[in-house]
Amino acid sequence: MHINIYGMKYLERIADAMLQERLEAFGAILIEGPKWTGKTTTAEQHSKSIIKMQDPDKADEYISTANTMPSLLLKGDKPRLIDEWQDAPTLWDAVRTAVDNTGGIPGQYILTGSNTVDKTKIHHTGTGRITRMKMYPMSLWESLDSSGAVSIHELFSNPDYNIDGSDSKLTIPELIRVACRGGWPVTIKMGEKACMLIARDYVNSVCDNDISAVDGKQRNPKVARLLLRSYARNISTLANKSNILSDLTTSGDVSISMDTFDNYVAALEKLFVIQDIDAWCPSIRSKTAIRSAPKRCFTDPSIAVAAMGLNATVLEMQLKTFGFIFEQMCARDLRAYTADFDSHLSYYRDRYGLESDLVLHLADGRYALIECKLGSRDIEDGANHLLKIKRLIQEHNKEEKQVPLREPDLLIVMTGGQMAYTRPDGVKVIPLACLKD
């Protein structure tokens, strides 16, 4: 059992099973995701040798070797872990070639990286040799904060699955605290103040270093910090770029163009800090009725909390603000729980006020309409929205018989409440802190 430098046992991740499956099928696996999510630690559980490209004692030597004869860095017991491989992009083609030279024997290399790489620096996609998998910050189930009484896989796969009476482990004040803490493995056993220091340090590190290091282009830390704060003020909304830019420029003595704004956002996306959610636009309304702007989202709710300079005590007095942060936590956990389904999230909203905060799509076409409602008083409104969207689809299918739309497989209201149940109309009411993969 792996013990980290803080004396903590390794907590099994959803990514463990995904990684093991891929090691049995592919020559190399790339684990992508935000820094501090535990990619290296998880990869170490499955590797027999390791090279860390950012080892300060050896980094220059490794880079020089990668530029002259990268195959030397691949020598070692297999599976061999190459941590932060993107520091030497030539390693990608070296790994692909090494896998080819062995006839595609599975389970040879694991690569980890905290930012995307300029595709012009690699010569081959690696298709068939190197597969990609995403790793997210820890979900509430992985951090042992969810009871795990309701399985998202079972909800999709078993029509007779009974969720009634399943209990949540967390009250709303406790949900606020785990949102502020975030899904960073290092914070799981820390106290509240220490957790907030970690989240703030994450934001500082991104703004002061990572946003420039990601592609070697110098960017202003102050602009990055103001942009993150403005983005955080608009999380879980459809705020357009002009509004965010206006908020950014009026909140400090900076002035940037829209092109510069786009450049900073693109860098934050490469770092997996920003993960906007695209619109779902089924043909149940006219194109002009359905909103298509992206919904503003971070990879972890703690980034938004830290960027705005908030804490748990303040958020207990601002539950409306926490409602937006709660939706971010729902999105994070849903991504983690369904990563092995090649899933993706969208949202639905139209100009008539009809909405679904999240739409969880699986690769095989199944999907769930989801509303995120922190308190019990909003459950009825959320359920009614989901039922109206389902009826719209049914009405559309009566007219469009040749290419009907698939009806939603699940209607879910995710809450901060204490108990899961199925309403008489079929809508599932599920506390976030009783969910698992």
C-alpha positions in Angstrom: 0.0 0.0 0.0 1.4 3.4 -1.0 2.0 5.9 1.8 2.6 9.5 0.8 4.9 12.0 2.4 2.0 13.1 4.7 1.7 9.5 6.1 -1.7 9.0 4.3 -2.7 5.7 2.8 -3.4 5.7 -0.9 -7.2 6.1 -1.5 -8.3 4.1 -4.4 -9.4 6.2 -7.4 -12.0 5.6 -10.1 -9.0 6.0 -12.5 -7.3 2.9 -11.1 -9.7 0.4 -12.8 -9.7 2.5 -16.0 -5.9 2.5 -16.1 -5.6 -1.3 -15.4 -8.1 -2.0 -18.2 -6.1 0.1 -20.6 -2.8 -1.4 -19.6 -4.2 -4.8 -20.7 -5.1 -3.4 -24.1 -2.7 -0.7 -25.2 1.1 -0.3 -25.4 1.0 3.1 -23.7 -1.5 5.2 -21.8 -1.6 9.0 -21.3 -3.2 10.2 -18.2 -4.3 13.8 -18.6 -5.8 16.3 -16.1 -5.2 19.2 -13.8 -2.1 19.3 -11.7 -2.5 18.1 -8.1 -5.2 15.6 -8.9 -3.0 12.6 -8.1 -2.2 11.4 -11.6 1.4 10.5 -10.7 0.5 8.8 -7.4 -2.2 6.7 -9.2 0.2 5.8 -12.0 2.8 4.8 -9.5 0.4 2.1 -8.2 0.6 0.4 -11.6 4.2 1.0 -12.7 7.5 -0.8 -12.1 9.9 2.0 -12.9 9.5 5.8 -13.1 11.2 8.9 -14.6 10.1 12.3 -13.4 10.9 14.9 -16.0 10.7 17.7 -13.5 13.2 16.3 -11.0 15.2 19.4 -10.3 18.5 17.4 -10.0 18.1 15.8 -13.4 15.6 17.9 -15.5 18.3 19.5 -17.7 20.0 16.1 -18.3 16.6 14.5 -19.2 15.7 17.3 -21.6 19.1 17.1 -23.3 18.8 13.3 -23.6 15.2 13.6 -25.0 16.5 16.0 -27.7 19.3 13.7 -28.8 18.3 10.1 -28.1 14.9 9.9 -26.4 14.9 6.1 -26.5 17.4 6.1 -23.6 14.8 7.5 -21.3 12.4 4.7 -22.1 14.7 2.0 -20.6 13.5 0.4 -17.4 11.1 -2.2 -16.1 7.6 -2.1 -17.6 5.2 -0.5 -17.2 7.5 2.5 -17.1 6.0 5.8 -15.9 7.1 9.0 -17.6 5.9 11.8 -15.4 5.2 15.3 -17.0 6.3 14.0 -20.4 5.1 17.2 -22.1 8.4 18.9 -20.9 10.0 16.9 -23.7 7.4 16.4 -26.5 9.8 14.2 -28.5 9.0 11.5 -26.0 5.6 11.0 -27.6 7.0 9.8 -30.9 9.7 7.8 -29.1 7.1 6.0 -27.1 5.0 5.4 -30.2 8.0 3.9 -32.0 9.0 1.8 -29.0 5.5 0.3 -28.9 5.6 -0.4 -32.6 9.0 -2.1 -32.3 7.6 -4.6 -29.8 4.6 -5.5 -32.0 2.3 -3.5 -29.8 2.7 -5.5 -26.6 0.3 -3.9 -24.1 1.2 -2.3 -20.8 4.6 -0.8 -21.6 4.4 2.9 -20.7 2.3 5.3 -18.7 2.6 9.0 -19.4 1.2 11.8 -17.2 0.8 15.4 -18.0 -0.9 18.5 -16.5 -1.4 20.5 -19.7 -2.0 19.8 -23.3 0.8 19.9 -25.8 1.2 21.8 -29.1 0.3 19.2 -31.7 2.8 20.6 -34.1 5.6 19.3 -31.9 4.6 15.6 -32.4 4.6 13.8 -35.7 2.1 11.0 -35.1 -1.2 10.9 -33.3 -0.3 7.6 -31.6 -3.6 6.1 -32.6 -3.7 2.4 -31.7 -0.4 2.7 -29.7 -1.1 5.4 -27.1 -4.6 5.8 -25.6 -5.7 8.8 -23.5 -7.7 8.8 -20.3 -8.8 11.8 -18.2 -8.3 12.1 -14.5 -10.3 14.6 -12.4 -10.0 16.0 -8.9 -11.3 13.5 -6.3 -15.1 13.1 -6.3 -16.9 13.0 -2.9 -17.0 9.1 -3.2 -13.2 8.9 -3.7 -12.5 11.3 -0.8 -14.8 9.2 1.4 -17.3 12.0 1.9 -20.2 10.3 0.0 -22.0 7.4 1.4 -21.9 5.8 -2.1 -25.5 4.4 -1.6 -26.5 5.3 -5.2 -24.5 4.2 -8.2 -24.7 6.2 -11.4 -23.9 3.1 -13.4 -26.8 1.2 -11.8 -29.1 4.1 -12.5 -28.4 3.8 -16.2 -28.2 0.1 -16.4 -30.9 -1.3 -14.1 -34.5 0.0 -14.5 -35.4 -1.8 -11.2 -32.7 -0.1 -9.2 -34.2 1.1 -5.9 -32.7 4.3 -4.5 -35.4 5.1 -2.0 -34.2 5.8 1.5 -30.5 6.1 0.6 -28.8 8.5 2.9 -26.4 11.4 2.3 -23.3 11.7 4.6 -23.2 15.5 4.5 -25.3 18.4 5.7 -25.2 21.7 3.7 -22.6 23.3 6.0 -20.4 20.2 5.4 -21.0 20.3 1.7 -19.8 23.9 1.8 -16.6 22.8 3.5 -15.8 20.0 1.1 -16.4 22.4 -1.8 -14.0 24.9 -0.3 -11.5 22.1 0.3 -11.8 20.8 -3.3 -10.9 17.4 -4.7 -7.1 17.7 -4.2 -5.8 14.5 -2.6 -3.3 16.4 -0.4 -6.1 18.2 1.4 -8.3 15.3 2.4 -7.0 15.0 6.0 -6.2 18.7 6.5 -8.0 21.2 8.6 -10.3 23.9 7.1 -7.7 26.7 7.2 -5.0 24.6 5.7 -7.3 23.4 2.9 -8.1 27.0 1.9 -4.4 27.8 1.8 -3.9 24.9 -0.6 -6.7 26.1 -2.9 -5.4 29.7 -2.8 -1.9 28.5 -3.5 -3.2 26.6 -6.5 -4.7 29.8 -7.9 -1.4 31.7 -7.2 0.7 29.0 -8.8 -1.5 29.0 -12.0 -1.4 32.8 -12.2 2.3 33.4 -11.3 3.9 30.5 -13.1 1.8 27.9 -15.0 -0.1 30.3 -17.3 3.2 31.4 -18.8 5.0 28.1 -18.6 2.2 26.2 -20.4 3.4 27.4 -23.8 6.4 29.6 -23.1 4.5 32.9 -23.6 4.9 35.5 -20.9 1.5 36.5 -19.4 0.7 39.0 -16.7 -0.1 37.3 -13.4 -2.3 40.2 -12.3 -4.5 39.9 -15.5 -4.7 36.1 -14.9 -5.8 36.6 -11.3 -8.4 39.2 -12.3 -9.7 36.9 -15.1 -10.1 34.0 -12.8 -11.9 36.1 -10.2 -14.3 37.4 -12.9 -14.8 33.9 -14.3 -15.6 32.7 -10.8 -18.2 35.4 -10.3 -19.9 34.1 -13.4 -19.6 30.3 -12.8 -22.6 28.2 -13.8 -24.0 31.0 -15.9 -24.1 31.8 -19.6 -22.2 35.1 -19.2 -20.7 36.1 -22.6 -17.1 37.0 -23.1 -17.9 40.7 -23.3 -19.5 40.8 -19.9 -16.6 38.8 -18.3 -14.1 41.1 -20.0 -16.0 44.2 -18.8 -16.0 42.9 -15.2 -12.3 42.1 -15.4 -11.3 45.6 -16.6 -13.5 47.4 -14.1 -12.2 45.4 -11.1 -8.6 46.5 -11.5 -6.2 48.9 -13.3 -5.8 46.6 -16.3 -7.0 47.0 -19.9 -6.9 44.1 -22.3 -8.3 43.3 -25.7 -10.7 40.5 -26.6 -7.9 38.7 -28.4 -5.8 38.9 -25.2 -8.7 37.6 -23.2 -9.2 34.7 -25.5 -5.4 33.9 -25.3 -5.5 33.8 -21.5 -8.6 31.6 -21.5 -7.1 29.2 -24.0 -4.0 28.9 -21.7 -6.2 28.1 -18.7 -8.0 25.5 -20.8 -4.7 23.9 -21.7 -4.0 23.7 -17.9 -7.4 22.0 -17.4 -8.3 24.9 -15.0 -11.3 26.1 -17.0 -13.7 23.5 -18.3 -16.7 25.2 -19.9 -19.9 23.2 -20.6 -21.3 23.5 -24.1 -25.0 23.8 -24.9 -27.2 20.8 -25.9 -29.3 21.9 -28.9 -31.8 19.2 -29.8 -34.3 20.2 -32.5 -37.2 20.5 -30.1 -37.3 24.3 -30.4 -36.3 26.7 -33.2 -32.6 27.4 -33.3 -33.2 31.0 -32.2 -35.0 29.8 -29.0 -32.2 27.6 -27.6 -29.3 29.3 -25.9 -25.9 28.2 -27.3 -23.3 30.1 -25.3 -21.0 28.0 -23.1 -21.7 27.7 -19.4 -18.7 29.0 -17.4 -17.1 26.2 -15.3 -14.0 25.3 -13.4 -12.5 21.8 -13.1 -13.0 22.0 -9.3 -15.2 24.2 -7.1 -12.4 25.2 -4.8 -10.8 27.2 -7.6 -13.8 29.4 -7.8 -14.0 29.8 -4.1 -10.3 30.7 -3.8 -10.4 33.1 -6.8 -13.2 35.1 -5.2 -11.4 35.2 -1.8 -14.4 33.4 -0.1 -14.4 30.8 2.7 -16.9 28.4 4.3 -18.1 30.9 6.9 -18.9 33.5 4.3 -20.6 31.0 2.0 -22.9 29.8 4.8 -24.3 33.3 4.8 -24.5 33.4 0.9 -26.3 30.2 0.0 -27.4 31.7 -3.4 -23.7 32.0 -4.3 -23.0 28.5 -3.0 -25.8 27.2 -5.2 -23.7 28.0 -8.2 -20.6 26.4 -6.6 -22.7 23.4 -5.7 -23.5 22.9 -9.4 -19.7 23.0 -10.1 -19.2 20.2 -7.6 -22.0 18.2 -9.2 -20.4 18.6 -12.6 -17.0 17.5 -11.3 -18.3 14.4 -9.6 -20.4 13.3 -12.6 -17.4 13.7 -14.9 -15.4 11.4 -12.6 -18.1 8.8 -12.1 -18.7 8.3 -15.8 -15.2 8.8 -17.2 -15.1 5.1 -18.3 -18.3 5.7 -20.4 -16.5 8.3 -22.5 -19.2 10.7 -21.3 -19.5 14.4 -21.7 -21.6 17.1 -20.1 -23.8 19.8 -21.7 -26.7 21.9 -20.6 -30.1 22.9 -22.0 -31.6 26.4 -21.7 -34.1 28.2 -23.9 -35.5 31.7 -24.0 -38.8 30.5 -22.5 -37.1 29.7 -19.2 -36.9 26.0 -19.6 -33.6 24.5 -18.5 -31.6 21.5 -17.5 -28.5 22.5 -15.5 -26.6 19.5 -16.8 -27.1 16.9 -19.5 -25.0 13.8 -18.9 -24.3 12.0 -22.3 -22.9 8.5 -22.5 -21.0 7.4 -25.6 -23.8 4.9 -26.5 -26.4 7.6 -26.8 -28.0 7.3 -23.4 -28.4 10.5 -21.4 -29.7 12.0 -18.3 -31.3 15.4 -17.8 -30.2 16.9 -14.4 -31.1 19.9 -12.3 -28.9 20.9 -9.4 -30.9 22.2 -6.5 -29.2 22.9 -3.2 -32.4 23.1 -1.1 -35.6 21.0 -1.0 -37.8 24.0 -1.8 -36.5 24.1 -5.4 -36.9 20.4 -6.1 -40.4 20.8 -7.5 -39.3 23.5 -10.0 -36.4 21.4 -11.1 -38.5 18.3 -11.6 -41.1 20.3 -13.6 -38.4 21.6 -15.9 -37.1 18.1 -16.6 -40.6 16.7 -17.2 -41.4 19.6 -19.6 -38.3 18.9 -21.7 -39.2 15.2 -21.9 -42.7 16.1 -23.0 -41.3 18.5 -25.7 -39.2 15.6 -27.0 -42.2 13.3 -27.1 -44.2 15.9 -28.9 -41.4 16.4 -31.4 -41.3 12.7 -32.1 -45.0 12.6 -32.9 -44.3 14.9 -35.8 -40.8 13.7 -36.7 -41.1 9.9 -37.1 -38.2 9.4 -39.5 -35.5 10.8 -37.2 -37.0 10.8 -33.7 -35.0 12.1 -30.8 -34.1 9.6 -28.0 -36.0 10.3 -24.9 -34.0 10.9 -21.7 -33.0 7.7 -19.9 -33.0 9.5 -16.5 -34.5 12.6 -15.0 -32.5 13.6 -11.9 -32.6 16.4 -9.4 -29.3 16.5 -7.5 -29.6 18.1 -4.1 -27.8 19.0 -0.9 -30.5 17.1 1.0 -30.3 14.0 3.2 -32.3 11.3 1.5 -32.7 9.9 -2.1 -36.1 8.9 -3.4 -38.1 8.5 -6.6 -41.0 10.8 -7.2 -44.4 9.4 -8.5 -43.6 11.1 -11.9 -40.3 9.1 -12.1 -37.9 11.9 -11.4 -35.0 10.7 -9.2 -34.1 13.1 -6.3 -30.5 12.3 -5.3 -28.3 14.0 -2.7 -24.8 14.6 -4.2 -23.2 13.1 -1.1 -24.8 9.6 -1.6 -23.7 9.2 -5.2 -20.8 7.0 -6.5 -19.6 5.6 -9.9 
